[in-house]
């Protein structure tokens, strides 16, 4: 086991600890928000859809996502392409 910092350690190639758990919760919430947006994109304006995508990504990335990334995902959702953000049970480390 390797201690990276307080609350984060690596064991067998996977991150463990409270910081890893928080990252997994953020990823899961981001996926839920994207799923909700994909339920009825026709009921939203383009601006509302882009704002929803931006909020979902910002929660996961913890920073403002690039406008091109937000717009690209919004266009996919508008076209009916399913955008999946699968979340594993453990956080893999490089």
FIKOLZA-1660 file (N, C-alpha, C; in steps of 0.1 Angstrom, whole numbers, plus 5000, padded with zeros to 4 digits):
% residues 94
   i   px   py   pz ch aa at
   1 5008 4988 5000  A  X  N
   1 5000 5000 5000  A  X CA
   1 5009 5012 5000  A  X  C
   2 5005 5022 4992  A  X  N
   2 5013 5035 4991  A  X CA
   2 5004 5046 4995  A  X  C
   3 5009 5054 5005  A  X  N
   3 5001 5066 5010  A  X CA
   3 5005 5077 5001  A  X  C
   4 4995 5083 4994  A  X  N
   4 4998 5095 4985  A  X CA
   4 4997 5108 4993  A  X  C
   5 4986 5109 5001  A  X  N
   5 4984 5120 5010  A  X CA
   5 4973 5116 5020  A  X  C
   6 4971 5124 5030  A  X  N
   6 4961 5121 5040  A  X CA
   6 4947 5118 5033  A  X  C
   7 4941 5107 5035  A  X  N
   7 4928 5104 5029  A  X CA
   7 4929 5097 5016  A  X  C
   8 4941 5095 5011  A  X  N
   8 4942 5088 4997  A  X CA
   8 4954 5079 4998  A  X  C
   9 4952 5066 4994  A  X  N
   9 4963 5057 4993  A  X CA
   9 4960 5048 4982  A  X  C
  10 4970 5041 4977  A  X  N
  10 4969 5032 4965  A  X CA
  10 4972 5018 4970  A  X  C
  11 4963 5009 4966  A  X  N
  11 4966 4995 4969  A  X CA
  11 4962 4987 4957  A  X  C
  12 4971 4978 4952  A  X  N
  12 4969 4970 4940  A  X CA
  12 4964 4977 4928  A  X  C
  13 4968 4989 4926  A  X  N
  13 4965 4997 4914  A  X CA
  13 4952 5005 4915  A  X  C
  14 4946 5005 4927  A  X  N
  14 4933 5012 4929  A  X CA
  14 4934 5022 4941  A  X  C
  15 4928 5034 4939  A  X  N
  15 4928 5044 4950  A  X CA
  15 4918 5040 4960  A  X  C
  16 4921 5043 4973  A  X  N
  16 4912 5040 4984  A  X CA
  16 4912 5052 4993  A  X  C
  17 4902 5052 5002  A  X  N
  17 4902 5063 5012  A  X CA
  17 4891 5073 5009  A  X  C
  18 4889 5082 5018  A  X  N
  18 4878 5092 5017  A  X CA
  18 4879 5101 5004  A  X  C
  19 4891 5104 5000  A  X  N
  19 4892 5112 4988  A  X CA
  19 4888 5104 4975  A  X  C
  20 4891 5092 4975  A  X  N
  20 4887 5083 4963  A  X CA
  20 4872 5081 4964  A  X  C
  21 4867 5079 4975  A  X  N
  21 4852 5078 4977  A  X CA
  21 4845 5090 4972  A  X  C
  22 4850 5102 4975  A  X  N
  22 4844 5114 4971  A  X CA
  22 4844 5116 4956  A  X  C
  23 4855 5112 4950  A  X  N
  23 4857 5113 4935  A  X CA
  23 4847 5103 4929  A  X  C
  24 4845 5091 4934  A  X  N
  24 4835 5082 4928  A  X CA
  24 4821 5087 4930  A  X  C
  25 4818 5094 4941  A  X  N
  25 4804 5099 4943  A  X CA
  25 4802 5111 4933  A  X  C
  26 4812 5119 4931  A  X  N
  26 4811 5130 4921  A  X CA
  26 4808 5124 4907  A  X  C
  27 4816 5114 4903  A  X  N
  27 4814 5108 4890  A  X CA
  27 4800 5102 4889  A  X  C
  28 4795 5095 4899  A  X  N
  28 4782 5089 4899  A  X CA
  28 4771 5100 4897  A  X  C
  29 4773 5111 4905  A  X  N
  29 4763 5122 4904  A  X CA
  29 4763 5128 4890  A  X  C
  30 4775 5130 4884  A  X  N
  30 4776 5135 4871  A  X CA
  30 4769 5127 4861  A  X  C
  31 4770 5113 4862  A  X  N
  31 4763 5104 4853  A  X CA
  31 4748 5105 4855  A  X  C
  32 4744 5107 4867  A  X  N
  32 4729 5108 4870  A  X CA
  32 4724 5121 4863  A  X  C
  33 4731 5132 4864  A  X  N
  33 4727 5144 4858  A  X CA
  33 4726 5143 4843  A  X  C
  34 4736 5136 4837  A  X  N
  34 4736 5134 4823  A  X CA
  34 4724 5125 4818  A  X  C
  35 4721 5115 4826  A  X  N
  35 4710 5106 4823  A  X CA
  35 4697 5114 4824  A  X  C
  36 4695 5123 4834  A  X  N
  36 4683 5131 4835  A  X CA
  36 4681 5140 4823  A  X  C
  37 4692 5146 4818  A  X  N
  37 4692 5154 4807  A  X CA
  37 4688 5147 4794  A  X  C
  38 4691 5134 4793  A  X  N
  38 4689 5126 4781  A  X CA
  38 4674 5121 4781  A  X  C
  39 4667 5122 4792  A  X  N
  39 4653 5117 4793  A  X CA
  39 4644 5125 4784  A  X  C
  40 4646 5138 4784  A  X  N
  40 4637 5147 4775  A  X CA
  40 4644 5159 4770  A  X  C
  41 4654 5157 4762  A  X  N
  41 4661 5169 4756  A  X CA
  41 4652 5178 4748  A  X  C
  42 4642 5173 4742  A  X  N
  42 4633 5181 4734  A  X CA
  42 4625 5191 4742  A  X  C
  43 4624 5189 4755  A  X  N
  43 4617 5199 4763  A  X CA
  43 4625 5210 4768  A  X  C
  44 4638 5210 4764  A  X  N
  44 4647 5221 4768  A  X CA
  44 4652 5229 4756  A  X  C
  45 4655 5241 4758  A  X  N
  45 4662 5249 4748  A  X CA
  45 4676 5245 4747  A  X  C
  46 4683 5250 4736  A  X  N
  46 4697 5246 4735  A  X CA
  46 4705 5252 4747  A  X  C
  47 4702 5264 4751  A  X  N
  47 4709 5270 4763  A  X CA
  47 4707 5262 4775  A  X  C
  48 4695 5258 4778  A  X  N
  48 4692 5250 4790  A  X CA
  48 4699 5236 4789  A  X  C
  49 4700 5230 4778  A  X  N
  49 4707 5218 4776  A  X CA
  49 4722 5220 4779  A  X  C
  50 4728 5230 4773  A  X  N
  50 4742 5233 4775  A  X CA
  50 4745 5236 4789  A  X  C
  51 4736 5243 4796  A  X  N
  51 4738 5246 4810  A  X CA
  51 4738 5234 4818  A  X  C
  52 4728 5225 4815  A  X  N
  52 4728 5212 4823  A  X CA
  52 4740 5204 4821  A  X  C
  53 4745 5203 4808  A  X  N
  53 4757 5195 4806  A  X CA
  53 4769 5201 4813  A  X  C
  54 4769 5215 4813  A  X  N
  54 4780 5222 4819  A  X CA
  54 4780 5219 4834  A  X  C
  55 4768 5219 4841  A  X  N
  55 4767 5217 4855  A  X CA
  55 4771 5202 4858  A  X  C
  56 4767 5193 4850  A  X  N
  56 4771 5179 4852  A  X CA
  56 4786 5177 4851  A  X  C
  57 4792 5183 4841  A  X  N
  57 4807 5181 4839  A  X CA
  57 4815 5189 4850  A  X  C
  58 4810 5200 4854  A  X  N
  58 4817 5208 4864  A  X CA
  58 4817 5201 4877  A  X  C
  59 4806 5194 4881  A  X  N
  59 4806 5186 4893  A  X CA
  59 4816 5175 4893  A  X  C
  60 4818 5169 4881  A  X  N
  60 4828 5158 4880  A  X CA
  60 4842 5163 4880  A  X  C
  61 4844 5174 4872  A  X  N
  61 4858 5178 4869  A  X CA
  61 4863 5188 4880  A  X  C
  62 4854 5194 4887  A  X  N
  62 4857 5204 4897  A  X CA
  62 4863 5217 4891  A  X  C
  63 4860 5219 4879  A  X  N
  63 4864 5232 4872  A  X CA
  63 4854 5234 4861  A  X  C
  64 4855 5246 4855  A  X  N
  64 4846 5249 4844  A  X CA
  64 4850 5241 4831  A  X  C
  65 4841 5233 4826  A  X  N
  65 4845 5225 4814  A  X CA
  65 4846 5234 4801  A  X  C
  66 4854 5230 4792  A  X  N
  66 4856 5237 4780  A  X CA
  66 4843 5238 4772  A  X  C
  67 4840 5250 4766  A  X  N
  67 4828 5252 4759  A  X CA
  67 4826 5242 4747  A  X  C
  68 4836 5239 4740  A  X  N
  68 4835 5229 4729  A  X CA
  68 4831 5215 4734  A  X  C
  69 4836 5211 4746  A  X  N
  69 4832 5199 4751  A  X CA
  69 4817 5199 4755  A  X  C
  70 4813 5209 4762  A  X  N
  70 4799 5211 4766  A  X CA
  70 4790 5210 4753  A  X  C
  71 4793 5218 4743  A  X  N
  71 4785 5219 4731  A  X CA
  71 4785 5206 4724  A  X  C
  72 4796 5199 4723  A  X  N
  72 4797 5186 4716  A  X CA
  72 4788 5175 4723  A  X  C
  73 4788 5175 4736  A  X  N
  73 4779 5165 4743  A  X CA
  73 4765 5169 4742  A  X  C
  74 4762 5182 4742  A  X  N
  74 4748 5187 4741  A  X CA
  74 4743 5183 4727  A  X  C
  75 4751 5185 4717  A  X  N
  75 4747 5181 4703  A  X CA
  75 4744 5166 4702  A  X  C
  76 4753 5158 4708  A  X  N
  76 4750 5143 4708  A  X CA
  76 4737 5140 4715  A  X  C
  77 4734 5146 4726  A  X  N
  77 4722 5144 4733  A  X CA
  77 4710 5148 4725  A  X  C
  78 4711 5160 4718  A  X  N
  78 4700 5165 4710  A  X CA
  78 4698 5155 4698  A  X  C
  79 4708 5149 4693  A  X  N
  79 4706 5139 4682  A  X CA
  79 4701 5126 4686  A  X  C
  80 4701 5124 4699  A  X  N
  80 4696 5111 4704  A  X CA
  80 4707 5101 4707  A  X  C
  81 4719 5105 4706  A  X  N
  81 4731 5096 4708  A  X CA
  81 4732 5095 4724  A  X  C
  82 4732 5083 4729  A  X  N
  82 4733 5080 4743  A  X CA
  82 4747 5083 4748  A  X  C
  83 4748 5092 4758  A  X  N
  83 4761 5096 4764  A  X CA
  83 4762 5089 4777  A  X  C
  84 4770 5079 4778  A  X  N
  84 4772 5071 4790  A  X CA
  84 4785 5075 4797  A  X  C
  85 4784 5077 4810  A  X  N
  85 4796 5079 4818  A  X CA
  85 4796 5068 4829  A  X  C
  86 4800 5056 4825  A  X  N
  86 4800 5045 4835  A  X CA
  86 4809 5048 4847  A  X  C
  87 4805 5044 4858  A  X  N
  87 4813 5046 4870  A  X CA
  87 4816 5032 4876  A  X  C
  88 4829 5029 4877  A  X  N
  88 4833 5017 4883  A  X CA
  88 4832 5017 4898  A  X  C
  89 4832 5006 4904  A  X  N
  89 4831 5005 4919  A  X CA
  89 4844 5010 4926  A  X  C
  90 4855 5010 4918  A  X  N
  90 4868 5014 4924  A  X CA
  90 4875 5024 4914  A  X  C
  91 4883 5032 4920  A  X  N
  91 4890 5042 4912  A  X CA
  91 4904 5037 4908  A  X  C
  92 4906 5034 4895  A  X  N
  92 4919 5029 4891  A  X CA
  92 4929 5040 4891  A  X  C
  93 4942 5037 4894  A  X  N
  93 4953 5046 4894  A  X CA
  93 4963 5042 4882  A  X  C
  94 4968 5052 4876  A  X  N
  94 4978 5050 4866  A  X CA
  94 4992 5047 4871  A  X  C
% end
